[in-house]
Amino acid sequence: MTDEQITTPETPTIDLLKQATEATTALKLENDRLALQLIELKNLEARRLLGGGSSAGSAPIVKKEESPREYAQRISQGRTI
């Protein structure tokens, strides 16, 4: 066997290992980025929950009951809501 026959099969293996290493590195970076985003989302949700915003003091919405005449006018004009 010559040197050429020995190194040829190894070259694709080395290339595959290099590609796998690069893919692993890219996946780790993406996982880190997503972990940071998850922490940020959790912080935002906690602020939203603890930030307040109360319905106290606001008047409840009272739906006005329409008369049969108002209903007929609304339907004849083609308005459904």
N, C-alpha and C positions, 0 to 999 in steps of 0.2 A: 504494500500500500504506500501511496505517496502522501506527502503532507497535504496536498490539495484535497484528497479524498477524506482525510481525517477532519480538517477544519470546516468543510462545507456543511456537514450535518450540525455542527455546533453553532454556526452563525444564526440559523433561525431560532434556535433555543435561546441564545443570548438576546436576540431581538424580542422574543416573546417575554422573556423575563424583564427586559427594560420596559416594554409596554405595560406589563402587569404592575411594575413598580410605579410608573407614571400614573396609571389608573388608580392605584391605591392612594397615592399622594393626593390626587385630585378629589377622590371620594372623602378623604379625611378633611381636606379643606372645606368641602361642601358641608360635611357634617358639622364642623365647627361653626360655619356661618349659620346653618339652620338652628343650632343650639343657641346661638346668640339671639336670633330672631324669636325663638320660643321664650327665652327669658324676657325679652322686650315685650312680647305679647302678654305674658303673665303679669308683668308690672303694669301695663296699660289696663288690663282687666281689673287688677286690684285697685288702681286709682279710680276706675269707673265705679266700682262697687262701694268704695269708701268715700268717694268724692261728694256724695250727697245727691241732691236733686230729689226734691220731695214733692208729692202731690198735695201736701198740706197747704191750705189757704186757697187752693184753686177750686172754683165752682164746678160741680159735676155738670156734664153736658146733658141738657134736657131736650129730648127730641119732641118737637111740636107735632101734635096729632092733627092731620089735615082733615078738613071737612069733605063730605062727598062732592060738593061743588068744586073745591080746590083740586080734588083728585081728578074729576072729569076734565077740568081745564088743563091740567098738566098732561093727561093722557092725550087729549085732543091736539095739543101742541107738539106731541111727539117726544116729550121729555119723560124719561123713565125714572130719573132720580131727582 
